[in-house]
Amino acid sequence: MKKLLIVMLSILVISQAAYAYDLNNIPMVFVKGGCFQMGDIFNEGLKEENPVHKVCVSNFSIGKYEVSQALWKEVMGDNPSEFKGDNNPVDNVSWDDVQGFIKKLNEKTGMTYRLPTEAQWEYACRGGGKNVRYSGTNIKEELSFYAWYSDNSVNGTHAIGQKRPNELGIYDMTGNVWEWVMDVYNQNAYAVHRGNNPVYEAAGIYRVNRGGSWYDEPQAVSCSFRDLGTQGDRVSNVGFRIVSTPERVPANHWEMKGLLEK
């Protein structure tokens, strides 16, 4: 009995150690800034994806993966997700919950992480502003290689980083979970976007989320599609990823792709 107890305690210790997450080595991808046509460039989307307009973004770094449940637990000490799995993206978190996570993460790391703006998110989704529908491909028939969505998800999230990355080495920007961004939602936000580093911050009760999820059809997982939720909404197909400006991210956080072009 004593030996059995020792074995069980050893398994528990190993299991708990496996869940530990190194907050000083969150995988980030450096994205060299540039200009692109933001919005419904294929003329296939909805009103809120228009007008198509030229936007320029400065250099930034973005999470290589959606924030996982392991990372959330390391920072917050709990796991609100409906679809449990340490390597799955955290889900069922509101925009307000995410602000609490980011505040604690910054306190623990001394960094300045935040949510991406819509413009940063779409630029990264398109592999640096390329004219593509989805993150990693322009071809609907190839979507299943890059995304978990309604056709292949079996009604739930999947471990991050299992599909192919896009041109910048970023995973799951199309599908798996919707991703909260910084902007307040307004159907006509694009009509008033400034040209450089736009973010819509006027008064409003909704925030934007992007990228589609395991639940959604191909149109909704495109790089230009916009969705919304109130700041307190918690849904089992919504999560997030983080960004930081390059000068605040240690060099060992960066993926080297594009770094030499800085």
Buried (B, 14 or more C-beta within 10 A) or exposed (E): EEEEEEEEEEEEEEEEEEEEBEEEEBBBBBBBBEEBBBBBBBEEBEEBBBEBBEBBBEBBBBBBBBBBBBBBBBBBEEBBBEBEBBBBBBBBBBBBBBBEBBEBBBEEBEBBBBBBBBBBBBBBBBBBBBEBBBBBBEEEEEBBEBBBBBEBBEEBBBBBBEBBBBBBBBBBBBBBBBBBBBBBBBBEBBEEBEEEBBBBEEEBEBBBBBBBBBBBEBBBBBBBBBBBBEBEBBBBBBBBBBBBEBEBBEEEBBBEBBBEEE
